[in-house]
Amino acid sequence: LGSLYGEIGNLKRAKECFKQCYRQQVSLHGSGDHPAIAVTLHKLGVVTRRSGNLKQAQAQLEESLRIQRSLQKGDHLGIAGTL
């Protein structure tokens, strides 16, 4: 749903959806590294960037990248997509 809101330009609602998703994933998977959390942080970072908050977007994308690198060794499509 967050992706759909982003596509139609409702970035505020998209961010709300991704933030809610992130909170639920942390609740389910704990605060450790999990691929689903990395994906959600990536999507949140993209929407945040589109909203104009570049500093926050950078932090979200860098955290997504850190999680991905901790879970995947070597070259990986998810890592390449975040870079």
C-alpha positions in Angstrom: 0.0 0.0 0.0 2.9 2.3 0.8 4.3 1.8 -2.7 0.9 2.6 -4.3 0.7 5.8 -2.3 4.2 6.7 -3.4 3.3 6.0 -7.1 0.3 8.3 -7.0 2.3 11.0 -5.3 0.8 10.8 -1.8 4.3 10.7 -0.2 3.0 11.6 3.3 0.7 8.6 3.4 3.4 6.4 1.8 5.8 7.3 4.6 3.2 6.6 7.2 2.6 3.1 5.7 6.3 2.3 5.5 6.9 3.5 9.1 4.1 1.4 10.4 5.4 -1.6 8.4 8.9 -1.0 9.9 7.5 -0.9 13.5 5.6 -4.1 13.0 8.6 -5.9 11.5 10.9 -4.8 14.4 8.2 -6.1 16.7 8.0 -9.4 14.9 11.7 -9.9 14.2 13.4 -8.0 17.0 15.9 -5.3 16.6 18.4 -7.6 14.9 19.2 -7.6 11.2 16.4 -9.1 9.0 16.0 -8.9 5.2 12.4 -7.7 5.5 13.5 -4.7 7.6 16.2 -3.9 5.1 13.7 -3.8 2.3 11.3 -1.6 4.2 14.0 0.8 5.2 15.0 1.0 1.5 11.5 1.8 0.4 11.1 4.3 3.3 14.4 5.9 2.2 13.2 6.3 -1.4 10.0 8.0 -0.3 11.8 10.2 2.2 14.2 11.3 -0.6 11.3 12.1 -2.9 9.8 14.1 0.0 12.9 16.3 0.0 14.4 15.2 3.4 17.8 14.1 2.0 19.5 13.7 5.4 16.9 11.4 6.8 16.7 9.5 3.5 20.5 9.0 3.6 20.3 7.6 7.1 17.5 5.1 6.2 19.2 4.0 3.0 22.6 3.6 4.8 20.9 1.5 7.5 19.2 -0.7 4.9 22.6 -1.2 3.2 24.3 -2.0 6.5 21.7 -4.7 7.2 21.9 -6.1 3.7 25.7 -6.3 3.9 25.5 -8.1 7.2 23.2 -10.7 5.8 24.6 -11.1 2.3 28.3 -11.8 1.6 29.8 -10.6 -1.7 27.8 -9.2 -4.6 24.0 -9.2 -4.2 21.2 -7.7 -6.2 19.6 -6.0 -3.1 22.9 -4.4 -2.2 23.4 -3.1 -5.8 19.8 -1.7 -5.8 20.4 0.3 -2.6 23.8 1.6 -3.8 
